[in-house]
Amino acid sequence: MTATRADLPSLTGMRWAAAVLVFGLHIVVASMLDPASAGSKVASVVFGGGEIGVSFFFVLSGFVLMWSARPGDSPLRFWRRRLARIYPVHVVTALLTVVLGATLGHWARPDVFYGVPEFGVFLANMFLVHSWVPELQQSLNTVSWTLACEVFFYLTFPIWGALARRLSARGAWVFALVSVGLVLLPAVIQGEFPSAHWLQSFPAARLGEFTLGVALARLVALEAWRGPRLEIAVGVMLVSYFLVPVWPREYAFSVATIIGFGVLIPAAAVADLRNDHSFWRSRTMVRLGELSFAFYMIHLLVIRVVRRAEPGLMRLHSTPELFVVAGIFAVSLGLAWVLYEYVETPCRRFLTRPRRKQPELATV
């Protein structure tokens, strides 16, 4: 368990479950189901807390980056690899959003977005800084606000990684508890100031989730994790997920499930290291987990196109509407495969390929 570069396929499989939760939430929020239908009621119960899928991604990101950190790696090389991972798909989906906005109407291409000229909105999205401006957080491809948060995490990771590597087990536990406190702080602020709802998408306000993942990875690497086994951790996570609606709104997007994620992610990692049984590392789940990022980035565009182009497909009652949702899911998954195979993977390989050394000039 001290070989911190060991593969953790269960964590890849879990990424797919988190992406599906976000998809289901957007189906509900987009009113793709008749509120009076049985399907809508079931979807509201199953996916009503789906926004916590983003919190899972943030905690997982910190865990995976700390776990796979390369000794002696430079910040520049690290940043290059991370941008190669997310930026090509982001650029393609942002440009696709602009094209769809130009052809389908106002929803994706406003001339002015909260007083900001269109080109300014586009540049903010391209440079992944739009989540720092409350009025721009939901501009263009809405889900990309999470990438702006991730870029901030990447920029600061050399600090957190260096800190965590110097921590003992006791220090890592303290780091984890401080991180939980940082997760709680934005919710407390929103409780006092309801107009501060923009904190949910503000990169600095989500940092605690990322650093919690860093601390948990350090604990697992030190063999100091003392949490429950995977089966129990999944149960804890499910209970915390279905209790999300009980929490006040400002606590629902991260605080409600932070303990669940805090036990689930290291439990899955330990199960892989011990080669315990894990449904999440099956070949199918790992493959779907590989597609999860592209699926996450494209699914909301598919939903919006259907709503805009064929509004008659919405709220068809019971069985027909479920076929529509299944079609949206299938199209999103198919496009995710295209993005993964022909954008994400080849671009990542190209951008991270070793640079050839220039031949030295002969000297006289």
Number of C-alpha atoms within 10 A of each C-alpha: 14 10 11 18 14 13 15 19 21 23 24 22 25 24 24 23 18 21 27 19 20 23 24 21 21 20 23 20 13 14 13 22 27 17 14 11 15 14 16 22 16 11 15 19 12 15 23 22 23 25 21 25 23 19 22 26 22 24 25 28 21 27 26 21 19 27 24 15 17 12 6 6 10 10 15 11 10 18 16 13 16 18 17 20 19 19 19 19 23 24 14 15 20 24 16 17 21 18 14 18 17 14 11 15 13 11 16 22 21 18 13 12 17 13 10 14 12 16 12 14 24 20 12 19 26 17 12 21 20 28 26 19 13 16 15 22 25 17 23 27 21 17 20 23 23 21 20 24 24 24 20 17 22 21 14 14 22 19 11 18 19 12 15 22 15 11 17 14 19 11 16 26 19 14 23 23 15 16 21 19 15 20 23 21 17 25 25 13 15 18 16 10 10 13 10 15 17 17 19 20 20 21 21 16 18 26 21 26 30 27 31 31 29 30 32 29 27 30 23 23 22 17 13 15 19 11 14 14 16 22 14 14 22 19 13 18 19 13 13 20 23 17 14 22 15 11 12 12 15 21 22 20 21 25 24 24 25 24 15 20 27 23 22 25 25 28 25 26 25 21 19 22 18 10 9 12 13 15 13 21 21 13 12 12 21 21 15 21 25 18 26 25 22 26 27 21 24 26 25 21 22 15 20 18 17 18 16 13 11 10 11 10 17 18 19 16 17 15 11 14 20 17 13 18 19 12 12 20 20 13 17 23 20 14 18 26 19 15 23 20 14 12 16 24 15 15 19 19 13 10 15 16 10 8 7 6 6 6 6 6 6 5 4 3
